[in-house]
Amino acid sequence: MGTNENAVLRVPAASPADALAYFTGQLAFRTDVSDVHSALEGGEPGFTLVDSRGAAAWGQGRVPGAVHLPTDEIAARAAGLVDPALPVVVYCWGPGCNGAYRAAVEFARLGYRVKEMIGGMEYWIREGLPVATDAGVERGEPDPRTVPVDGVSCAC
């Protein structure tokens, strides 16, 4: 390796086998807002969606159908609100917040299978997906930098 190698390649890319194991592992722990929305729209998603934010954030808007269970209350209240037979998908505000990680830890400690909805409420809103409040459900305009605007779905 030369001394002029760029920062991207300074550490070599993983082998295909290691990359397969790593990225498959990531999918076991994470899902995204588009996939969650699609599953919820289908009726019986097969998981419980949990909003782990506090009361003020919940009041500002949440994913329709989510269960409100702030992280600090999971240990005491999860058994009465969340079916342990179903996986749990947790979210918090967004990528700059580790609240979903803390919630996932609490659910895992209780024996639940758990995934994080990456992007959280921030990307839910940015994608123009429906947001529930006490006044009803609203849907904002999607951020054209996060979703296709020409009607063609992202092949992600």
NUKOLVO-263701 format. One record per residue: residue number from 1; x, y, z of N, C-alpha, C, O in turn; residue in one letter. Coordinates in Angstrom, 1 decimal, decimal comma. Example, Ala and Ser with C-alpha at 12.3 -4.5 7.8 and 13.67 -1.06 7.14 Angstrom:
<sites>
SITE	num	n.c1	n.c2	n.c3	ca.c1	ca.c2	ca.c3	c.c1	c.c2	c.c3	o.c1	o.c2	o.c3	residu
SITE	1	13,2	-5,7	7,8	12,3	-4,5	7,8	13,2	-3,3	7,8	14,2	-3,3	8,5	A
SITE	2	12,8	-2,2	7,1	13,7	-1,1	7,1	12,9	0,0	7,9	13,4	1,1	8,0	S
</sites>
This chain:
<sites>
SITE	num	n.c1	n.c2	n.c3	ca.c1	ca.c2	ca.c3	c.c1	c.c2	c.c3	o.c1	o.c2	o.c3	residu
SITE	1	0,8	-1,2	0,0	0,0	0,0	0,0	0,9	1,2	0,0	1,9	1,3	0,7	M
SITE	2	0,5	2,2	-0,8	1,2	3,4	-0,9	0,9	4,4	0,2	-0,2	4,3	0,8	G
SITE	3	1,7	5,4	0,3	1,5	6,4	1,3	0,4	7,4	0,9	-0,1	8,2	1,7	T
SITE	4	0,0	7,4	-0,4	-0,9	8,3	-0,9	-2,4	7,8	-0,9	-3,3	8,4	-1,4	N
SITE	5	-2,5	6,6	-0,3	-3,8	6,0	-0,3	-4,8	6,9	0,5	-4,5	7,4	1,5	E
SITE	6	-6,1	7,0	0,0	-7,0	7,8	0,6	-7,6	7,2	1,9	-7,4	6,0	2,2	N
SITE	7	-8,3	8,0	2,7	-8,8	7,6	4,0	-9,9	6,5	3,8	-10,0	5,7	4,7	A
SITE	8	-10,6	6,4	2,7	-11,6	5,4	2,5	-10,9	4,0	2,5	-11,4	3,0	3,0	V
SITE	9	-9,8	3,9	1,8	-9,1	2,6	1,6	-8,0	2,4	2,6	-7,3	1,3	2,5	L
SITE	10	-7,7	3,3	3,5	-6,6	3,1	4,4	-6,8	1,8	5,2	-5,8	1,1	5,4	R
SITE	11	-8,0	1,6	5,6	-8,4	0,3	6,2	-9,1	-0,5	5,1	-10,1	0,0	4,6	V
SITE	12	-8,5	-1,6	4,7	-9,1	-2,4	3,6	-10,6	-2,8	3,8	-11,0	-3,0	4,9	P
SITE	13	-11,3	-2,9	2,7	-12,7	-3,4	2,8	-12,7	-4,8	3,3	-11,8	-5,6	3,1	A
SITE	14	-13,8	-5,1	4,0	-13,9	-6,5	4,5	-14,0	-7,5	3,4	-14,4	-7,2	2,3	A
SITE	15	-13,7	-8,8	3,7	-13,9	-9,8	2,8	-15,4	-10,0	2,5	-16,2	-9,6	3,3	S
SITE	16	-15,8	-10,5	1,4	-17,2	-10,8	1,1	-17,9	-11,6	2,2	-19,1	-11,3	2,6	P
SITE	17	-17,3	-12,6	2,8	-17,9	-13,4	3,8	-18,1	-12,6	5,1	-19,2	-12,7	5,7	A
SITE	18	-17,1	-11,7	5,4	-17,3	-10,9	6,6	-18,3	-9,8	6,4	-19,1	-9,5	7,3	D
SITE	19	-18,4	-9,3	5,2	-19,4	-8,3	4,9	-20,8	-8,9	4,9	-21,7	-8,3	5,5	A
SITE	20	-20,9	-10,1	4,4	-22,2	-10,8	4,4	-22,7	-11,0	5,9	-23,8	-10,7	6,2	L
SITE	21	-21,8	-11,4	6,7	-22,1	-11,7	8,1	-22,5	-10,4	8,8	-23,5	-10,3	9,6	A
SITE	22	-21,7	-9,3	8,6	-21,9	-8,1	9,3	-23,3	-7,4	8,8	-24,1	-7,1	9,7	Y
SITE	23	-23,5	-7,3	7,5	-24,7	-6,7	7,1	-26,0	-7,5	7,3	-27,0	-6,9	7,6	F
SITE	24	-25,9	-8,8	7,3	-27,0	-9,6	7,7	-27,3	-9,4	9,1	-28,5	-9,4	9,6	T
SITE	25	-26,2	-9,3	9,9	-26,4	-9,1	11,4	-27,1	-7,7	11,6	-28,0	-7,6	12,5	G
SITE	26	-26,7	-6,7	10,9	-27,4	-5,4	11,0	-28,9	-5,5	10,8	-29,7	-4,9	11,5	Q
SITE	27	-29,3	-6,3	9,8	-30,7	-6,4	9,4	-31,5	-7,1	10,5	-32,7	-7,0	10,7	L
SITE	28	-30,8	-7,9	11,4	-31,4	-8,6	12,5	-31,7	-7,6	13,6	-32,6	-7,9	14,4	A
SITE	29	-31,0	-6,5	13,6	-31,2	-5,5	14,7	-31,9	-4,2	14,3	-32,3	-3,5	15,2	F
SITE	30	-32,0	-4,0	13,0	-32,5	-2,7	12,5	-33,5	-2,8	11,4	-33,4	-3,8	10,6	R
SITE	31	-34,4	-1,9	11,3	-35,3	-1,8	10,2	-35,4	-0,3	9,9	-35,0	0,5	10,7	T
SITE	32	-36,1	0,1	8,8	-36,2	1,5	8,5	-37,7	1,9	8,4	-38,6	1,1	8,5	D
SITE	33	-37,9	3,2	8,4	-39,2	3,8	8,5	-40,1	3,3	7,3	-41,3	3,1	7,5	V
SITE	34	-39,5	3,2	6,1	-40,3	2,8	5,0	-40,9	1,3	5,2	-42,0	1,1	4,9	S
SITE	35	-40,0	0,5	5,6	-40,4	-0,9	5,9	-41,4	-1,0	7,0	-42,4	-1,8	6,9	D
SITE	36	-41,3	-0,2	8,1	-42,2	-0,2	9,1	-43,6	0,3	8,6	-44,6	-0,3	8,9	V
SITE	37	-43,6	1,4	7,9	-44,8	1,9	7,3	-45,5	0,9	6,5	-46,7	0,7	6,6	H
SITE	38	-44,8	0,2	5,6	-45,4	-0,8	4,7	-46,0	-1,9	5,5	-47,1	-2,4	5,2	S
SITE	39	-45,3	-2,4	6,5	-45,8	-3,5	7,4	-47,1	-3,1	8,1	-48,0	-3,8	8,2	A
SITE	40	-47,1	-1,8	8,6	-48,2	-1,3	9,4	-49,4	-1,2	8,4	-50,6	-1,5	8,8	L
SITE	41	-49,2	-0,7	7,2	-50,3	-0,6	6,2	-50,9	-1,9	5,8	-52,0	-2,0	5,4	E
SITE	42	-50,1	-3,0	5,9	-50,5	-4,3	5,5	-51,5	-4,9	6,5	-52,1	-6,0	6,3	G
SITE	43	-51,7	-4,3	7,7	-52,7	-4,8	8,6	-52,0	-5,4	9,9	-51,8	-4,7	10,9	G
SITE	44	-51,7	-6,7	9,8	-51,1	-7,3	10,9	-49,6	-7,4	10,7	-49,1	-8,3	10,0	E
SITE	45	-48,8	-6,4	11,3	-47,4	-6,4	11,0	-46,5	-7,5	11,6	-45,4	-7,8	11,1	P
SITE	46	-47,0	-8,1	12,6	-46,3	-9,2	13,3	-45,3	-8,7	14,3	-44,4	-9,4	14,8	G
SITE	47	-45,4	-7,4	14,6	-44,5	-6,8	15,7	-45,3	-5,7	16,4	-46,3	-5,3	15,9	F
SITE	48	-44,8	-5,3	17,5	-45,3	-4,2	18,2	-44,4	-3,0	18,1	-43,2	-3,1	18,4	T
SITE	49	-44,9	-1,9	17,6	-44,1	-0,7	17,5	-44,2	0,2	18,7	-45,3	0,5	19,2	L
SITE	50	-43,0	0,5	19,3	-43,0	1,2	20,6	-42,3	2,6	20,4	-41,1	2,6	20,0	V
SITE	51	-42,9	3,6	20,8	-42,3	5,0	20,8	-41,8	5,1	22,2	-42,6	5,1	23,2	D
SITE	52	-40,5	5,3	22,4	-39,8	5,3	23,7	-39,6	6,8	24,2	-38,9	6,9	25,2	S
SITE	53	-40,1	7,7	23,5	-39,9	9,1	23,9	-40,8	9,5	25,0	-41,8	8,8	25,4	R
SITE	54	-40,6	10,7	25,6	-41,3	11,2	26,7	-42,7	11,7	26,3	-43,0	11,7	25,1	G
SITE	55	-43,5	12,1	27,3	-44,9	12,5	27,0	-44,9	13,8	26,1	-45,8	13,8	25,3	A
SITE	56	-44,0	14,7	26,3	-44,1	16,0	25,5	-43,9	15,6	24,0	-44,6	16,1	23,2	A
SITE	57	-42,9	14,8	23,7	-42,6	14,4	22,4	-43,7	13,6	21,8	-44,1	13,8	20,6	A
SITE	58	-44,3	12,7	22,5	-45,4	11,9	22,1	-46,6	12,8	21,7	-47,3	12,6	20,7	W
SITE	59	-46,8	13,8	22,5	-47,9	14,7	22,3	-47,7	15,6	21,0	-48,7	16,0	20,4	G
SITE	60	-46,5	15,8	20,6	-46,2	16,5	19,4	-46,5	15,7	18,1	-46,7	16,3	17,1	Q
SITE	61	-46,5	14,4	18,3	-46,8	13,6	17,1	-46,1	12,2	17,2	-44,9	12,1	17,8	G
SITE	62	-46,7	11,2	16,7	-46,2	9,8	16,8	-46,6	9,0	15,6	-47,5	9,5	14,9	R
SITE	63	-46,0	7,9	15,4	-46,4	7,0	14,4	-47,8	6,4	14,7	-48,0	5,9	15,8	V
SITE	64	-48,8	6,5	13,8	-50,1	5,9	14,1	-50,0	4,4	14,5	-49,3	3,6	13,8	P
SITE	65	-50,6	4,0	15,6	-50,6	2,6	16,0	-49,4	2,3	16,9	-49,4	1,2	17,4	G
SITE	66	-48,5	3,2	17,2	-47,4	2,9	18,1	-47,9	2,9	19,5	-48,9	3,6	19,9	A
SITE	67	-47,3	2,1	20,4	-47,5	2,1	21,8	-46,6	3,1	22,4	-45,4	3,1	22,1	V
SITE	68	-47,1	3,9	23,3	-46,2	4,8	24,0	-45,7	4,2	25,3	-46,5	3,9	26,2	H
SITE	69	-44,4	4,0	25,4	-43,8	3,4	26,5	-42,4	4,0	26,7	-41,4	3,5	26,1	L
SITE	70	-42,3	5,2	27,4	-41,0	5,8	27,6	-40,0	4,8	28,2	-40,3	3,9	29,0	P
SITE	71	-38,7	5,0	27,8	-37,7	4,0	28,2	-37,7	3,8	29,7	-37,5	2,6	30,1	T
SITE	72	-37,8	4,8	30,5	-37,7	4,6	32,0	-38,9	3,8	32,5	-38,8	3,4	33,7	D
SITE	73	-39,9	3,6	31,8	-41,1	2,8	32,2	-41,1	1,4	31,7	-42,0	0,7	32,0	E
SITE	74	-40,2	1,1	30,8	-40,3	-0,2	30,1	-40,3	-1,4	31,1	-41,1	-2,3	31,1	I
SITE	75	-39,3	-1,4	32,0	-39,2	-2,5	33,0	-40,5	-2,7	33,8	-40,9	-3,8	34,0	A
SITE	76	-41,1	-1,6	34,2	-42,3	-1,7	35,0	-43,6	-2,0	34,2	-44,5	-2,6	34,8	A
SITE	77	-43,7	-1,5	33,0	-45,0	-1,5	32,3	-45,0	-2,4	31,0	-46,1	-2,7	30,5	R
SITE	78	-43,9	-2,9	30,6	-43,9	-3,6	29,3	-44,8	-4,9	29,3	-45,6	-5,1	28,4	A
SITE	79	-44,8	-5,6	30,4	-45,6	-6,8	30,4	-47,1	-6,6	30,3	-47,8	-7,5	29,7	A
SITE	80	-47,6	-5,4	30,7	-49,0	-5,1	30,5	-49,3	-4,5	29,2	-50,5	-4,4	28,9	G
SITE	81	-48,3	-4,1	28,4	-48,6	-3,4	27,2	-48,1	-4,0	25,9	-48,7	-3,8	24,8	L
SITE	82	-47,1	-4,9	26,0	-46,4	-5,4	24,9	-46,4	-6,9	24,9	-45,9	-7,5	25,9	V
SITE	83	-46,9	-7,6	23,9	-47,0	-9,0	23,8	-45,6	-9,6	23,7	-44,9	-9,3	22,7	D
SITE	84	-45,1	-10,4	24,6	-43,8	-10,9	24,5	-43,6	-11,9	23,4	-42,4	-12,3	23,1	P
SITE	85	-44,7	-12,4	22,8	-44,5	-13,4	21,7	-44,2	-12,7	20,4	-43,8	-13,4	19,5	A
SITE	86	-44,4	-11,4	20,4	-44,1	-10,7	19,1	-42,8	-9,9	19,3	-42,4	-9,4	20,4	L
SITE	87	-42,0	-9,7	18,2	-40,9	-8,8	18,2	-41,3	-7,4	18,5	-42,5	-7,0	18,2	P
SITE	88	-40,5	-6,6	19,0	-40,7	-5,2	19,3	-39,8	-4,4	18,4	-38,6	-4,7	18,2	V
SITE	89	-40,4	-3,3	17,8	-39,6	-2,4	17,1	-39,7	-1,1	17,8	-40,8	-0,5	18,1	V
SITE	90	-38,6	-0,5	18,2	-38,5	0,7	19,0	-38,0	1,9	18,2	-37,2	1,7	17,3	V
SITE	91	-38,5	3,1	18,5	-38,0	4,3	17,9	-38,0	5,4	19,0	-38,7	5,4	20,0	Y
SITE	92	-37,2	6,4	18,7	-37,1	7,6	19,5	-37,1	8,7	18,5	-37,8	8,6	17,5	C
SITE	93	-36,4	9,8	18,8	-36,5	11,0	17,9	-35,9	10,7	16,5	-36,5	10,8	15,5	W
SITE	94	-34,6	10,5	16,5	-33,9	10,3	15,2	-32,4	9,8	15,4	-32,0	9,4	16,5	G
SITE	95	-31,7	10,0	14,3	-30,3	9,4	14,3	-29,4	10,1	15,3	-28,4	9,5	15,7	P
SITE	96	-29,7	11,3	15,7	-28,9	12,0	16,7	-29,2	11,7	18,1	-28,7	12,3	19,1	G
SITE	97	-30,1	10,7	18,3	-30,6	10,4	19,6	-30,4	8,9	19,9	-30,7	8,1	19,0	C
SITE	98	-29,9	8,5	21,0	-29,7	7,1	21,3	-30,8	6,5	22,1	-30,6	5,4	22,7	N
SITE	99	-31,9	7,2	22,2	-33,0	6,7	23,0	-33,6	5,3	22,6	-34,0	4,5	23,4	G
SITE	100	-33,6	5,1	21,3	-34,1	3,8	20,8	-33,1	2,7	21,3	-33,6	1,6	21,6	A
SITE	101	-31,8	3,0	21,3	-30,9	2,0	21,8	-31,1	1,6	23,2	-31,2	0,4	23,6	Y
SITE	102	-31,3	2,7	24,0	-31,6	2,4	25,5	-32,9	1,6	25,6	-33,0	0,7	26,5	R
SITE	103	-33,9	1,9	24,8	-35,2	1,2	24,9	-35,0	-0,3	24,5	-35,5	-1,2	25,1	A
SITE	104	-34,2	-0,5	23,4	-33,9	-1,8	23,0	-33,2	-2,6	24,0	-33,5	-3,8	24,2	A
SITE	105	-32,3	-2,0	24,7	-31,6	-2,7	25,8	-32,6	-3,1	26,9	-32,5	-4,3	27,4	V
SITE	106	-33,5	-2,3	27,3	-34,5	-2,6	28,3	-35,4	-3,8	27,8	-35,6	-4,7	28,6	E
SITE	107	-35,9	-3,7	26,6	-36,7	-4,8	26,1	-35,9	-6,1	26,1	-36,4	-7,2	26,4	F
SITE	108	-34,7	-6,1	25,6	-33,8	-7,3	25,5	-33,6	-7,9	26,9	-33,6	-9,1	27,1	A
SITE	109	-33,4	-7,0	27,9	-33,2	-7,5	29,3	-34,4	-8,2	29,8	-34,3	-9,1	30,6	R
SITE	110	-35,6	-7,8	29,3	-36,8	-8,5	29,7	-37,1	-9,7	28,9	-38,2	-10,4	29,1	L
SITE	111	-36,3	-10,0	27,9	-36,5	-11,2	27,1	-37,2	-11,0	25,8	-37,6	-12,0	25,1	G
SITE	112	-37,5	-9,8	25,4	-38,1	-9,5	24,1	-37,1	-9,6	23,0	-36,0	-9,2	23,1	Y
SITE	113	-37,6	-10,0	21,8	-36,8	-9,8	20,6	-37,1	-8,4	20,1	-38,2	-8,0	20,1	R
SITE	114	-36,0	-7,7	19,7	-36,2	-6,3	19,5	-35,4	-5,8	18,3	-34,2	-6,3	18,1	V
SITE	115	-35,9	-4,8	17,6	-35,2	-4,1	16,5	-35,4	-2,6	16,7	-36,3	-2,2	17,4	K
SITE	116	-34,5	-1,9	16,2	-34,6	-0,4	16,2	-35,1	0,1	14,8	-34,7	-0,5	13,8	E
SITE	117	-36,0	1,0	14,8	-36,4	1,7	13,6	-35,4	2,8	13,3	-35,6	3,9	14,0	M
SITE	118	-34,5	2,6	12,4	-33,5	3,6	12,2	-34,1	4,9	11,6	-35,1	4,8	10,8	I
SITE	119	-33,6	6,0	12,0	-34,2	7,3	11,5	-35,2	7,8	12,4	-35,4	9,1	12,5	G
SITE	120	-35,9	7,0	13,2	-36,8	7,4	14,2	-37,9	8,3	13,6	-38,2	8,3	12,5	G
SITE	121	-38,5	9,1	14,5	-39,6	10,0	14,2	-39,1	11,0	13,2	-39,9	11,5	12,4	M
SITE	122	-37,9	11,4	13,3	-37,4	12,5	12,4	-37,5	12,0	10,9	-38,0	12,7	10,1	E
SITE	123	-37,1	10,8	10,6	-37,1	10,3	9,2	-38,6	9,9	8,9	-38,9	10,0	7,7	Y
SITE	124	-39,4	9,5	9,8	-40,8	9,2	9,6	-41,4	10,5	9,0	-42,1	10,5	8,0	W
SITE	125	-41,2	11,6	9,7	-41,7	12,9	9,3	-41,1	13,3	7,9	-41,8	13,8	7,0	I
SITE	126	-39,8	13,2	7,8	-39,1	13,7	6,6	-39,6	12,9	5,4	-39,5	13,4	4,3	R
SITE	127	-40,0	11,7	5,6	-40,5	10,9	4,4	-42,0	11,2	4,1	-42,6	10,6	3,2	E
SITE	128	-42,6	12,1	4,9	-44,0	12,5	4,6	-45,0	11,4	5,0	-46,1	11,4	4,5	G
SITE	129	-44,6	10,6	6,0	-45,5	9,5	6,4	-46,5	10,1	7,5	-46,3	11,1	8,0	L
SITE	130	-47,7	9,4	7,7	-48,7	10,0	8,6	-48,2	10,1	10,0	-47,5	9,2	10,5	P
SITE	131	-48,6	11,2	10,6	-48,3	11,5	12,0	-49,5	11,6	12,8	-50,4	12,4	12,4	V
SITE	132	-49,7	10,9	13,9	-50,9	11,0	14,8	-50,6	12,0	15,9	-49,5	12,1	16,5	A
SITE	133	-51,6	12,8	16,2	-51,7	13,7	17,4	-53,0	13,5	18,0	-53,9	12,7	17,5	T
SITE	134	-53,2	14,1	19,1	-54,5	14,0	19,8	-55,6	14,6	18,9	-56,8	14,3	19,1	D
SITE	135	-55,3	15,5	18,0	-56,2	16,1	17,1	-56,6	15,3	15,9	-57,5	15,6	15,1	A
SITE	136	-55,8	14,2	15,6	-56,0	13,4	14,4	-54,7	13,0	13,8	-53,7	13,1	14,3	G
SITE	137	-54,8	12,6	12,5	-53,7	12,2	11,8	-53,4	13,2	10,6	-54,3	13,6	9,9	V
SITE	138	-52,2	13,6	10,5	-51,8	14,5	9,4	-50,6	13,9	8,7	-49,9	13,0	9,2	E
SITE	139	-50,4	14,4	7,5	-49,3	14,0	6,7	-48,7	15,2	6,0	-49,3	15,9	5,3	R
SITE	140	-47,4	15,4	6,3	-46,7	16,5	5,7	-46,1	16,2	4,3	-46,2	15,0	3,9	G
SITE	141	-45,5	17,2	3,7	-44,9	17,0	2,5	-43,5	16,3	2,7	-42,8	16,6	3,6	E
SITE	142	-43,2	15,3	1,9	-41,9	14,6	2,1	-40,7	15,5	1,7	-40,9	16,4	0,8	P
SITE	143	-39,6	15,4	2,4	-38,4	16,1	2,0	-37,9	15,4	0,8	-37,6	14,2	0,8	D
SITE	144	-37,8	16,2	-0,3	-37,3	15,6	-1,6	-35,9	15,0	-1,6	-35,5	14,3	-2,5	P
SITE	145	-35,2	15,3	-0,5	-33,8	14,7	-0,4	-33,8	13,4	0,3	-32,8	12,7	0,3	R
SITE	146	-35,0	13,0	0,8	-35,1	11,7	1,5	-36,0	10,7	0,8	-35,8	9,5	1,1	T
SITE	147	-36,8	11,1	-0,1	-37,7	10,2	-0,8	-37,8	10,6	-2,3	-37,6	11,7	-2,6	V
SITE	148	-38,1	9,6	-3,1	-38,3	10,0	-4,5	-39,5	10,9	-4,7	-40,5	10,6	-4,1	P
SITE	149	-39,4	11,9	-5,5	-40,5	12,8	-5,7	-41,2	12,6	-7,1	-42,2	13,2	-7,4	V
SITE	150	-40,7	11,6	-7,9	-41,3	11,4	-9,2	-42,3	10,3	-9,2	-42,7	9,8	-10,3	D
SITE	151	-42,7	9,8	-8,0	-43,6	8,7	-8,0	-43,0	7,3	-8,1	-43,7	6,3	-8,0	G
SITE	152	-41,7	7,3	-8,4	-41,0	6,0	-8,5	-40,5	5,6	-7,2	-39,8	6,4	-6,5	V
SITE	153	-40,8	4,4	-6,7	-40,3	4,0	-5,4	-38,8	3,7	-5,4	-38,2	3,3	-6,4	S
SITE	154	-38,3	4,0	-4,2	-36,8	3,7	-4,0	-36,6	2,2	-4,1	-37,4	1,5	-3,4	C
SITE	155	-35,7	1,7	-4,8	-35,4	0,3	-4,8	-34,5	-0,2	-3,7	-33,7	-1,1	-3,8	A
SITE	156	-34,6	0,5	-2,6	-33,8	0,2	-1,4	-34,2	-1,2	-1,0	-33,6	-1,7	0,0	C
</sites>
